[in-house]
């Protein structure tokens, strides 16, 4: 079906288009209710080098270049299932993640949490911030690092109000709206095509039936005319049955022909 045919079909079956749009709107509303809005909270922490690594009187931020390895190890530990189970308690509606902040070059870790309510999201971030120092200590204890040479962690920023996350909801709503509109167009075009075929079949059947009626009426009119004039029909039938009589063929002779014949016969007798 070409685009112009589809356009004509949509105009002819406008009521189907309206029904499809209303059904699509209802489906989008259902998606909005089924997929609730979630809330996200964030925080950022930075690893601080030990006192022994910093020259007295120097700025500690100038010595953060070698802390990326410790940061990577801490991120892996905090994202492990054992830590997640203690914080999320196996609730599938709660999530969090720790990753290196890609917007900076320093050893800064970005913490993100997501939950059905803002208070829960903020609580997850708070638990992560409180659990990071002891986990960093545990990592360094495993290597036997002295107290004066240990790396510490410091909170840079922390959200005190969660923000709404509608990306997933909007994505599903847009997909539902697009799918509903596409199905409406295809269904309307298909229905219009089927109805047109049915209309053509009915017209052909009606024309065929009308031709049969015309033939039947013609034969009936001939039967009526024959019944009104039975003598003509009988005479035509009897005339058709009678044999055709042929008249005898006679030959006419003139007087000269007779005289010539007599003379010819007399010569023969002699």
Secondary structure, DSSP 8 states (H G I E B T S, - for coil): --HHHHHHHHHHTHHHHHHHHHHHHHHHHHHHHHS--EEEEEEEEEEE--GGGS-TTS-GGGG-TT-HHHHHHHHHHHTSHHHHHHHHTT-TT-EEEEEE-TT-SSSEEEEEEEESSHHHHHHHHHHHHHHHHHHHHHHHHHTT--GGG--EEEEEEE-SS-EEE-HHHHHHHHHHHHHHHHHHHHHHHHHHHHHHHHHHHHHHHHHHHHHHHHHHHHHHHHHHHHHH-HHHHHHHHHHHHS------------HHHHHHHHHHHHHHH-
